Amino acid sequence: MEWLLSQQHADGGWGDPVKPMYRDVPSMSAILALRRFPQHPRTREACEAGVRFLRAQAPHWASLHLEELPVAAEILVPALLEQLGVDEARLPRAPYAQLMALGERKRKIIAKLPVTPGVPWLHVWETWGQEPTANLMDGAGSVGHSPSATAAWVKAASSRPELAPFVERGREYLRESALSTGSSTPGLVPVGGPHNYFEQSFVLYALLMGGVLLEPRLAPYVNSVLGDLTRALGPNGIGMSDYFLQDGDDTSAVVAVMHAMGLPVDPALLYRFQRDDHFIAYPGEMHSSPTLTARCLHALMLLGKDSEELAPFQRYLLERQEPSGRWSFDKWSRSWLYTTFHSVVGLVGSPHMDAVRRALESVLSAQQPDGGWSSEGRSNMTETSYAVLMLGFLEQHGMLHPGISPALDRASRWMLQNYTPGAPAEGKVKCWISKELYRMERIDTAFELCALLMMQRRQYQYS
């Protein structure tokens, strides 16, 4: 509880202030948790400040665009509002009307989907689940790879003697989740997990985009990780772990890497995730992801699919490019640099290089005076690595522009001056979107190291 109180910001809310839309879920959750301890001298004041924050936040939901919808917010926010008591908290109802309607629509979608261990709609079981049955628990001991959903299930099942072994497995999962944070504060858990294949597939894909996948010094490690992924890859693709539903994101990364490593791979694995002009991670999604579609598009281009076959997916990306040249919205990342980088990778080699050039100009113009990049505030290592990898990818694929080389030189100096191996993850930029903004430390560090290694090789090449 003390830790939770320490995370409240001066404006009364919780969560990373960089993006207001992603703060309601952690703020509502914190208020509900603190309400359970009215005897504590600070909880009443903290809850009152939190509710004032939510009132100030409410107008954001009235102008909601579907592309900006935080992951599962259409389920989470209405459920949390109900627990808070909209009238009791004196929160306005009107701004949430669109979100409530989306929530009703999503619940109807979920009702038609199978409820088996490891499906993503169990990730928010705490908001809609009622009956804690044993068949909801996956091989990791979790419900939906979610500590909060698992905790809710454990609480609901604790009075059921026949579920006692599963309750203990759930508690063990929560203990292991807490240990994974590396924190000495008991009870702190990550937003989700396990996600070992998510980490492994995205790290290798980062190496591929940086042009360093075949770096001889990395070969033993790359081959070891690739062995894990190819063993886990099945006819339906690969998921974030052995116990979670296969998804288009991890599958497309593995397909691209396998092809680059000279391994046979069937493009049909990717088409399983096609929905009209784009690709999905999971069934039942309410909005699509440009980065996922771009990664599938990149993999299919590597596999030799022609432009005519890929044209619908290219149009999907082109329709979402903004006049500035950027792609700003993605359901999995709040960084426009990440989304623009992946969209460019998906379009290089297509008939639409004019869109790539506009994106290039946008990224070059966004470089900060110190040589780094950031979508919000001061330069940071992670988003600088996105920009660097995009510029390097374009240079490796023959893009000629007088601004690329000096931009990379400036970025190299900034990254070398600011890279601090082993620095604690707390305080680093959070770009990934789930129930709140979070950081994938291994993946983000891999992007940073790939950018540094790519620039080191580039320096040797041109020296």
C-alpha positions as CSV (number, residue, x, y, z in Angstrom):
1,M,0.0,0.0,0.0
2,E,2.9,2.4,0.8
3,W,4.3,1.7,-2.6
4,L,1.0,2.4,-4.3
5,L,0.7,5.7,-2.5
6,S,4.2,6.6,-3.5
7,Q,3.3,6.1,-7.2
8,Q,0.5,8.8,-7.2
9,H,1.4,11.9,-9.2
10,A,0.8,15.5,-8.1
11,D,-2.3,15.7,-10.3
12,G,-3.9,12.8,-8.3
13,G,-3.6,10.2,-11.0
14,W,-1.5,7.1,-11.4
15,G,0.3,5.8,-14.5
16,D,2.8,7.4,-16.9
17,P,1.7,11.0,-17.5
18,V,3.1,10.9,-21.1
19,K,-0.3,9.7,-22.5
20,P,-3.5,10.6,-20.6
21,M,-5.7,7.9,-22.1
22,Y,-3.6,5.2,-20.5
23,R,-3.9,6.5,-17.0
24,D,-7.5,5.8,-16.1
25,V,-7.2,2.0,-15.6
26,P,-4.2,2.2,-13.2
27,S,-5.8,5.2,-11.4
28,M,-9.2,3.5,-10.9
29,S,-7.5,0.3,-9.8
30,A,-5.4,2.2,-7.3
31,I,-8.4,4.0,-5.8
32,L,-10.3,0.8,-5.4
33,A,-7.3,-0.9,-3.7
34,L,-6.7,2.0,-1.3
35,R,-10.4,2.2,-0.4
36,R,-9.9,-1.1,1.4
37,F,-7.7,0.6,4.0
38,P,-9.7,3.5,5.3
39,Q,-7.9,3.4,8.6
40,H,-4.6,4.5,7.0
41,P,-4.1,8.3,7.4
42,R,-3.2,8.9,3.8
43,T,-5.7,6.8,1.8
44,R,-8.7,9.0,2.1
45,E,-6.8,12.0,0.8
46,A,-5.2,9.9,-2.0
47,C,-8.6,8.5,-3.1
48,E,-10.2,12.0,-3.2
49,A,-7.3,13.3,-5.3
50,G,-7.6,10.3,-7.5
51,V,-11.3,10.9,-8.1
52,R,-10.7,14.6,-8.9
53,F,-8.1,13.4,-11.5
54,L,-10.7,11.0,-13.0
55,R,-13.2,13.9,-13.3
56,A,-10.6,15.9,-15.2
57,Q,-9.8,13.0,-17.4
58,A,-13.4,12.2,-18.4
59,P,-13.7,14.6,-21.3
60,H,-10.9,12.7,-23.1
61,W,-13.2,9.7,-23.5
62,A,-15.9,11.8,-25.2
63,S,-13.6,12.4,-28.2
64,L,-12.2,8.9,-28.3
65,H,-10.9,7.6,-31.7
66,L,-10.9,3.9,-32.0
67,E,-7.2,3.8,-33.0
68,E,-6.3,5.4,-29.7
69,L,-8.2,2.9,-27.6
70,P,-5.9,1.4,-24.9
71,V,-5.8,-2.4,-24.9
72,A,-9.0,-3.8,-23.4
73,A,-10.1,-0.4,-22.1
74,E,-13.6,-1.0,-23.5
75,I,-13.9,-3.9,-21.0
76,L,-11.8,-2.6,-18.1
77,V,-12.9,1.0,-17.8
78,P,-16.7,0.3,-17.6
79,A,-16.1,-2.5,-15.1
80,L,-13.9,-0.3,-12.9
81,L,-16.4,2.6,-13.2
82,E,-19.1,0.3,-11.9
83,Q,-17.0,-0.7,-9.0
84,L,-16.1,2.9,-8.2
85,G,-19.8,3.9,-8.4
86,V,-20.2,6.7,-11.0
87,D,-22.8,8.5,-9.0
88,E,-21.0,8.1,-5.7
89,A,-17.8,9.4,-7.2
90,R,-19.7,12.2,-9.0
91,L,-18.2,11.2,-12.3
92,P,-20.0,12.4,-15.4
93,R,-21.6,9.6,-17.4
94,A,-21.9,11.2,-20.8
95,P,-18.2,11.2,-21.8
96,Y,-18.1,7.4,-21.3
97,A,-21.1,6.7,-23.5
98,Q,-19.1,5.6,-26.6
99,L,-16.7,3.5,-24.5
100,M,-19.7,1.8,-22.8
101,A,-21.2,1.0,-26.2
102,L,-17.9,-0.5,-27.3
103,G,-17.7,-2.5,-24.1
104,E,-21.1,-4.0,-24.7
105,R,-20.1,-4.9,-28.2
106,K,-16.9,-6.5,-27.0
107,R,-18.7,-8.6,-24.4
108,K,-21.0,-10.0,-27.1
109,I,-17.9,-10.9,-29.1
110,I,-16.3,-12.6,-26.1
111,A,-19.5,-14.5,-25.5
112,K,-19.1,-16.2,-28.9
113,L,-15.4,-17.1,-28.4
114,P,-14.1,-20.3,-26.8
115,V,-13.1,-20.0,-23.2
116,T,-10.1,-22.3,-22.9
117,P,-6.8,-21.8,-21.1
118,G,-4.4,-19.3,-22.6
119,V,-6.9,-17.2,-24.7
120,P,-6.4,-13.5,-24.6
121,W,-9.9,-12.6,-23.4
122,L,-9.0,-14.3,-20.1
123,H,-6.4,-11.6,-19.6
124,V,-9.2,-9.4,-18.2
125,W,-11.2,-12.2,-16.5
126,E,-11.3,-10.1,-13.3
127,T,-13.8,-7.8,-15.1
128,W,-16.2,-10.3,-16.5
129,G,-15.5,-13.7,-15.0
130,Q,-18.0,-15.2,-12.5
131,E,-17.4,-18.9,-12.1
132,P,-13.8,-19.9,-11.1
133,T,-13.5,-23.2,-12.9
134,A,-10.3,-25.3,-13.1
135,N,-10.3,-25.3,-16.9
136,L,-9.5,-21.5,-17.0
137,M,-6.0,-22.1,-15.6
138,D,-3.2,-22.6,-18.1
139,G,0.0,-24.5,-17.8
140,A,1.8,-21.5,-16.3
141,G,-0.6,-21.5,-13.4
142,S,-2.2,-18.3,-14.5
143,V,-5.5,-17.1,-15.8
144,G,-4.9,-15.4,-19.1
145,H,-1.2,-14.8,-18.3
146,S,-2.4,-11.9,-16.1
147,P,-1.6,-11.5,-12.4
148,S,-4.7,-9.4,-11.8
149,A,-7.0,-12.0,-13.5
150,T,-5.2,-14.8,-11.6
151,A,-5.6,-13.0,-8.3
152,A,-9.3,-12.5,-8.9
153,W,-9.7,-16.2,-9.8
154,V,-7.7,-17.3,-6.7
155,K,-9.9,-15.1,-4.5
156,A,-13.1,-16.5,-6.1
157,A,-11.9,-20.1,-5.8
158,S,-10.4,-20.0,-2.3
159,S,-13.6,-21.3,-0.6
160,R,-13.9,-24.3,-3.0
161,P,-12.1,-27.3,-1.6
162,E,-12.1,-29.1,-4.9
163,L,-10.1,-26.3,-6.4
164,A,-7.4,-26.2,-3.7
165,P,-4.6,-27.6,-5.9
166,F,-5.4,-25.0,-8.6
167,V,-5.6,-22.2,-6.0
168,E,-2.1,-23.1,-4.9
169,R,-0.8,-23.1,-8.4
170,G,-2.3,-19.7,-8.9
171,R,-0.6,-18.4,-5.8
172,E,2.7,-19.9,-6.9
173,Y,2.3,-18.0,-10.3
174,L,1.7,-14.8,-8.4
175,R,4.8,-15.4,-6.2
176,E,6.9,-16.1,-9.3
177,S,5.5,-13.0,-11.0
178,A,6.5,-10.9,-8.0
179,L,10.0,-12.3,-8.1
180,S,10.3,-11.5,-11.8
181,T,10.1,-7.7,-11.1
182,G,13.3,-7.8,-9.1
183,S,11.7,-5.6,-6.5
184,S,12.1,-6.1,-2.8
185,T,8.6,-4.8,-2.2
186,P,6.3,-7.8,-1.7
187,G,3.2,-8.0,-3.9
188,L,4.5,-6.0,-6.8
189,V,3.7,-7.8,-10.1
190,P,4.2,-7.1,-13.8
191,V,1.3,-6.4,-16.2
192,G,1.5,-9.9,-17.6
193,G,3.6,-13.0,-18.3
194,P,5.2,-15.4,-19.0
195,H,6.2,-14.1,-22.5
196,N,9.5,-15.8,-23.3
197,Y,8.7,-16.4,-27.0
198,F,7.5,-12.8,-27.3
199,E,10.9,-11.7,-26.0
200,Q,12.9,-14.1,-28.1
201,S,11.1,-13.5,-31.4
202,F,11.2,-9.7,-31.1
203,V,14.9,-9.7,-30.1
204,L,15.8,-11.7,-33.2
205,Y,13.6,-9.6,-35.4
206,A,15.4,-6.5,-34.1
207,L,18.7,-8.1,-35.1
208,L,17.3,-8.7,-38.6
209,M,16.1,-5.2,-39.0
210,G,19.4,-3.9,-37.8
211,G,21.3,-6.0,-40.4
212,V,23.2,-7.8,-37.6
213,L,21.3,-11.1,-37.4
214,L,24.2,-12.9,-39.1
215,E,26.9,-11.2,-37.1
216,P,29.4,-14.0,-36.3
217,R,29.9,-13.0,-32.7
218,L,26.2,-13.5,-32.1
219,A,25.8,-16.8,-33.9
220,P,25.8,-19.2,-30.9
221,Y,23.2,-17.1,-29.1
222,V,21.1,-16.5,-32.2
223,N,21.1,-20.2,-33.0
224,S,20.2,-21.2,-29.5
225,V,17.2,-18.8,-29.4
226,L,16.1,-19.7,-32.9
227,G,16.1,-23.4,-31.8
228,D,13.7,-22.5,-29.0
229,L,11.4,-20.7,-31.4
230,T,11.4,-23.3,-34.2
231,R,10.6,-26.0,-31.7
232,A,7.7,-24.0,-30.4
233,L,6.4,-23.0,-33.8
234,G,3.4,-25.2,-34.9
235,P,0.9,-25.3,-37.7
236,N,-1.0,-22.5,-36.1
237,G,2.0,-20.2,-35.4
238,I,3.5,-19.3,-32.1
239,G,2.3,-17.5,-29.0
240,M,4.0,-15.5,-26.3
241,S,4.6,-18.7,-24.4
242,D,3.8,-22.4,-24.6
243,Y,0.6,-21.8,-22.8
244,F,-0.9,-18.8,-24.7
245,L,-2.8,-18.6,-27.9
246,Q,-0.8,-18.2,-31.1
247,D,-0.6,-14.6,-32.4
248,G,0.2,-12.8,-35.6
249,D,2.9,-10.6,-34.1
250,D,5.2,-13.3,-32.8
251,T,4.5,-15.6,-35.7
252,S,5.4,-12.9,-38.3
253,A,8.7,-12.1,-36.5
254,V,9.7,-15.8,-36.4
255,V,8.7,-16.4,-40.0
256,A,10.9,-13.4,-41.1
257,V,13.9,-14.5,-39.0
258,M,13.6,-18.2,-40.1
259,H,13.7,-17.2,-43.8
260,A,16.6,-14.8,-43.2
261,M,18.5,-17.7,-41.6
262,G,17.9,-20.0,-44.6
263,L,15.2,-22.2,-42.9
264,P,12.1,-23.3,-44.8
265,V,8.9,-21.7,-43.7
266,D,5.4,-21.8,-45.0
267,P,3.7,-18.4,-45.7
268,A,0.4,-20.0,-44.9
269,L,1.3,-19.5,-41.2
270,L,0.8,-15.7,-41.8
271,Y,-2.3,-15.9,-43.8
272,R,-4.1,-17.5,-40.8
273,F,-4.0,-14.1,-39.2
274,Q,-5.2,-12.2,-42.3
275,R,-8.5,-10.2,-42.0
276,D,-9.3,-8.5,-45.3
277,D,-6.6,-5.8,-45.8
278,H,-4.6,-6.3,-42.6
279,F,-3.4,-8.9,-40.1
280,I,-4.4,-9.5,-36.5
281,A,-2.8,-10.8,-33.3
282,Y,-5.9,-12.4,-31.9
283,P,-9.6,-13.1,-32.8
284,G,-12.1,-10.6,-31.6
285,E,-9.9,-7.5,-31.8
286,M,-11.8,-4.2,-32.2
287,H,-9.0,-2.2,-33.9
288,S,-6.1,-3.2,-36.0
289,S,-2.3,-2.7,-35.7
290,P,-0.2,-1.1,-38.4
291,T,3.0,-2.5,-36.8
292,L,1.7,-6.1,-36.9
293,T,0.5,-5.7,-40.5
294,A,3.8,-4.1,-41.5
295,R,5.7,-7.0,-39.9
296,C,3.6,-9.6,-41.8
297,L,4.0,-7.6,-45.0
298,H,7.8,-7.5,-44.5
299,A,7.9,-11.3,-43.9
300,L,5.8,-12.0,-47.0
301,M,8.1,-9.7,-49.1
302,L,11.1,-11.7,-47.9
303,L,9.3,-14.9,-48.9
304,G,9.0,-13.5,-52.4
305,K,5.3,-12.5,-52.6
306,D,4.7,-10.0,-55.4
307,S,3.4,-6.5,-55.2
308,E,0.0,-7.3,-56.6
309,E,-0.6,-9.9,-53.9
310,L,0.6,-7.5,-51.2
311,A,-1.2,-4.4,-52.5
312,P,-4.1,-4.6,-50.1
313,F,-1.8,-4.6,-47.1
314,Q,0.3,-1.8,-48.5
315,R,-2.9,0.3,-49.1
316,Y,-3.8,-0.4,-45.5
317,L,-0.6,1.2,-44.3
318,L,-0.8,4.1,-46.8
319,E,-4.3,5.0,-45.7
320,R,-3.0,5.4,-42.1
321,Q,0.0,7.6,-42.9
322,E,-0.5,11.1,-41.8
323,P,0.2,14.2,-43.8
324,S,3.3,14.8,-41.7
325,G,4.7,11.5,-43.0
326,R,4.3,9.7,-39.6
327,W,2.3,6.8,-38.5
328,S,1.2,7.8,-35.0
329,F,-1.3,5.2,-33.8
330,D,-0.8,1.6,-33.0
331,K,-2.6,-0.6,-30.4
332,W,0.6,-2.1,-29.0
333,S,2.9,0.9,-28.8
334,R,2.4,4.6,-28.0
335,S,5.6,5.7,-29.8
336,W,5.1,7.2,-33.3
337,L,8.8,6.4,-33.9
338,Y,8.2,2.7,-33.4
339,T,5.1,2.6,-35.6
340,T,6.7,4.7,-38.3
341,F,9.8,2.5,-38.3
342,H,7.8,-0.7,-38.7
343,S,5.5,0.8,-41.4
344,V,8.6,1.9,-43.4
345,V,10.1,-1.6,-43.1
346,G,6.8,-3.0,-44.5
347,L,6.9,-0.6,-47.5
348,V,10.6,-0.6,-48.6
349,G,10.8,-2.3,-51.9
350,S,7.2,-1.6,-52.8
351,P,5.9,0.8,-55.5
352,H,5.2,3.3,-52.7
353,M,8.7,4.7,-51.9
354,D,7.2,8.2,-52.0
355,A,5.5,7.4,-48.7
356,V,8.8,6.0,-47.3
357,R,10.5,9.3,-48.3
358,R,7.9,11.3,-46.4
359,A,8.4,9.2,-43.4
360,L,12.1,9.7,-43.7
361,E,11.8,13.4,-43.8
362,S,9.5,13.4,-40.7
363,V,12.0,11.3,-38.7
364,L,15.0,13.4,-39.7
365,S,13.2,16.6,-38.8
366,A,12.3,15.2,-35.4
367,Q,15.9,14.6,-34.3
368,Q,16.6,16.6,-31.3
369,P,19.6,19.0,-31.0
370,D,21.5,16.5,-28.8
371,G,21.3,13.8,-31.5
372,G,18.6,11.7,-30.0
373,W,14.9,11.2,-30.5
374,S,11.7,11.1,-28.4
375,S,8.0,11.2,-29.0
376,E,7.6,13.1,-25.8
377,G,10.1,15.2,-23.9
378,R,13.9,14.5,-23.7
379,S,15.8,12.1,-25.9
380,N,15.7,8.5,-24.7
381,M,17.7,5.5,-25.7
382,T,14.7,3.3,-26.8
383,E,13.0,5.7,-29.2
384,T,16.4,6.8,-30.5
385,S,17.1,3.2,-31.4
386,Y,13.8,3.0,-33.4
387,A,14.9,6.0,-35.4
388,V,18.4,4.8,-35.9
389,L,17.3,1.3,-37.0
390,M,14.9,2.8,-39.5
391,L,17.6,5.1,-41.0
392,G,20.1,2.3,-41.1
393,F,17.5,-0.1,-42.7
394,L,16.8,2.5,-45.4
395,E,20.6,3.1,-46.0
396,Q,21.2,-0.7,-46.3
397,H,18.4,-0.9,-48.8
398,G,19.8,1.8,-51.1
399,M,17.9,4.8,-50.0
400,L,19.9,7.9,-50.9
401,H,19.4,11.0,-48.9
402,P,21.9,13.6,-47.7
403,G,20.4,13.7,-44.2
404,I,20.8,10.0,-43.3
405,S,24.5,9.9,-42.7
406,P,24.9,13.0,-40.5
407,A,21.8,12.1,-38.5
408,L,23.3,8.6,-37.8
409,D,26.6,10.1,-36.8
410,R,25.0,12.5,-34.4
411,A,22.8,9.7,-33.0
412,S,25.8,7.5,-32.5
413,R,27.6,10.0,-30.4
414,W,24.5,10.6,-28.3
415,M,23.9,6.9,-27.7
416,L,27.5,6.1,-26.8
417,Q,27.5,9.0,-24.3
418,N,24.2,8.0,-22.7
419,Y,24.2,4.2,-22.8
420,T,24.5,2.9,-19.2
421,P,24.6,-1.0,-19.2
422,G,22.7,-2.4,-16.2
423,A,20.8,0.7,-15.4
424,P,17.5,-0.1,-13.5
425,A,14.4,-0.3,-15.7
426,E,12.6,2.1,-13.3
427,G,12.7,5.5,-14.8
428,K,13.3,4.3,-18.4
429,V,10.8,5.2,-21.1
430,K,7.6,3.0,-21.3
431,C,6.3,2.6,-24.8
432,W,4.3,-0.7,-24.7
433,I,0.6,-0.6,-24.2
434,S,-1.4,-3.1,-22.1
435,K,-3.7,-2.3,-19.2
436,E,-1.3,0.6,-18.7
437,L,2.0,1.7,-20.3
438,Y,4.9,-0.7,-19.5
439,R,8.4,-1.5,-20.6
440,M,9.7,-4.8,-22.0
441,E,13.2,-4.5,-20.7
442,R,14.8,-7.3,-22.7
443,I,13.2,-6.3,-26.0
444,D,13.8,-2.6,-25.5
445,T,17.4,-3.2,-24.5
446,A,17.8,-5.4,-27.6
447,F,16.6,-2.6,-29.9
448,E,19.1,-0.3,-28.2
449,L,22.0,-2.7,-28.6
450,C,21.1,-3.6,-32.2
451,A,21.2,0.1,-33.0
452,L,24.6,0.5,-31.4
453,L,26.0,-2.6,-33.1
454,M,24.6,-1.5,-36.5
455,M,26.3,1.9,-36.1
456,Q,29.6,0.2,-35.1
457,R,29.6,-2.0,-38.2
458,R,28.6,1.0,-40.3
459,Q,31.6,3.0,-38.9
460,Y,34.0,0.2,-39.8
461,Q,32.5,-0.1,-43.2
462,Y,32.9,3.6,-44.0
463,S,36.2,4.2,-42.2
